[in-house]
Amino acid sequence: MKIFTDEKKKIDSLTFNKFMLPIIKILPIIPALLSRGHRPLKMNFEDQLKALIYFHLQEHGSARHLIQDMNENNFAKENIAPEGGISISSFSEIINSRGLEQLLFVFQELYKQASFIIPKKFTDLGELVSIDGSLIDAVLSMFWADYRKSSKKAKAHCGFDINRGIPNKIFLTDGNGPERPFVSMFLSNGQTGVMDRGYQCHHLFDQLQKEGKLFVCRIKKNTKMTVLEENKAVSGSHVFYDAMVLLGNPGQSQTVEPVRVVGYKVAGIKYFVATNRTDLTGEQVATVYKLRWTIESFFKWWKKHLKVYHLIAREKHGLMVQILGGLITYLLMAIYCREQFGEEVSIKRVREIRNTILNELFNSNSDEDNQGNKILKEPDHLMQAKT
């Protein structure tokens, strides 16, 4: 594989190169993407990866917008696009059929890098993984994305490392795809899966306990409980209930293994959560569940600011490629923000990265611009933005 730097390039951005450094570190170990025939690849994996990152970082509105940029913008032509350029039809074929294995590898390796760099927040609560699904609007021609007769949707099942504020696993199904079967796949031994009440399943709770995996899951208020041992509530605490129980109706859906149920009240609303964490206080169990909302904030931020769901693919393979491109970009941002500013990802820093890149490109090409060369298809006030 070639590397991202090239001495022949005249238009460059130090910030973009620094942003891409975590990718450069793993280039030698990324599985090779081979041509399926005798003809060489029109776009190798490195080109594909850079195009996906550039798409998300610069918030292109469509695949055509990205291709136009790579054909007309000098920086993108020299640093992002494959040699000789790429057509929209070739790009579409590549996105929808190639690079998935390699992108999964890059995602996993970047998560390892980010985990090493980003300090854990809640060390007293253990390794916490929030698990949830997010629907993605699809088009009617995406026949695999079954949801309703007149509506197509896909569903991204995501695991989110609460302690470090970054995604760590992803699966994709049609919009009607069940969520519970993925829970065990998200968790390693010692990790606690944190889930909303849509994941309540007594068979699942037994399965996780049999596998030695931990969970904190909200349950419905009217869930049948057979109390085995009740702990006395602490006076003045927002936790009003703490007991070891069997969940469900005897002889029907009842759990085989006892679970701990903690009840607490916030703003007048009562919550009940089931868990097999007996090492935590009732207040800590309540805190763990409240931290589940970090994944909701991530989904909202990701959709709004990284434009992940402006579809550039129609096949399931291609949508997964696009989603992984967004997750990889997010991990790069997390690493960059931590190393450069000691902060978490924020829209303020993302805008600063974009504007700094624009300023660097504008300044580096100021001499050549007199000849009519295009830098970026952005308004003048953005090209001269101050950070």
C-alpha positions, 0 to 999 in steps of 0.5 A: 500500500502507498502511504498518505504522504507524497513528495509530489503533492503541492497542496497539503494540510498539516492538520489533515495529515495529523488527523490521519496519523492513526490510520498511517500507523496501521497501514502495514497491517491492514488486510490487502484488498485484491482485484477480483480479476486481471485488471488493477483496482480503479480505487485501492482500499487506501483511496476508498478509506480516505474518500469515506473519511473526507466525505464525513469530515467535510459533510458532503451532501451526496456521493455526486458531491464527493465525486465532483469535489475529487474531480475539481478541488485540487486538494482532493484531486491530489490527496484523496482521489485515486490516480486518474480520478474516479467516476460516480458509477465506479465509486458506487460499484466499489462502495457497494461491493468492496472493502468491508473486511478492511474497514472492520479491521480499521475500526477495531484497530482505531478503537484500540488506539482510542482506548489507550489514549482516552482515560476512563471516566467511571473506574469505580463502576467497571467497564460499561457498554451501552447497547442500542439500535438506531433506525436509518431511513432507506429508499424503497429500492433497498428491498433488503431493508424490510420495515413496512409495506410503504417504508424501508428502514435499516437498523444499526445495532451499536455498542458504545464504550461509556467510560471513554465516550466512543463506539466499539462495535456495530451490526446492521440488519433490516428495520425489523431486525431483533435487537436482543440476539446481539447483546451477547456479541457486544460483551466480553467477560467483565463488561456490563451491558447497559440497556433500555427496557426494549431489551428486557427478556428473562431468557436473555438474562439467564443466558448472560448469567450462564455466560458470565456476562454482566448487565443492567437493564431497565424493566417494566414496572408491572413485571411479575417478581418473586422476592427471595431476599430484600435489602433495606432501603437507605433513608434519604436515598432516591433508591427505594427498592433493592431485592434479589428476585425471580422475574416473570410468572412461575412455570412460564417466563420466569428466570431460572437464575435470581436477579437483583432489582433496584428501584429508584425515583427521579423527578417523580418518575419511578424506574426499575432496573434488573442486574446481576451486579451485586458488587455495587450499591443501589445508588451505583446501579441507578447511576450505571443505568442513567449513563446509558443515555450517553449512547442516545446523545452519540446517535443524535450528534453523529446523525446531525453533525457527521451526516452519516445517513446521507445515503451514498449506498443502496446495498446492505454491504454499501450501507455498512461501509458508509456507517463504518466510514462514519464511525472511523471518522468519529474515532479519528476525531476522538483521538485528535481532540484528546491528543491536541486539546485534552478534550472529548469530541465536540462540534466546536472542535469539529468545526475548528478542524474543518476551518483550520484545514480550509485556512491551510489550503487557502494559504498554501495555494494562494500563489497558484490561485492567480491561475484560476485553480480551485481549492475547495468549493466553499464560500469565500467567508468559510475559506477565510474562517478564523479558528 
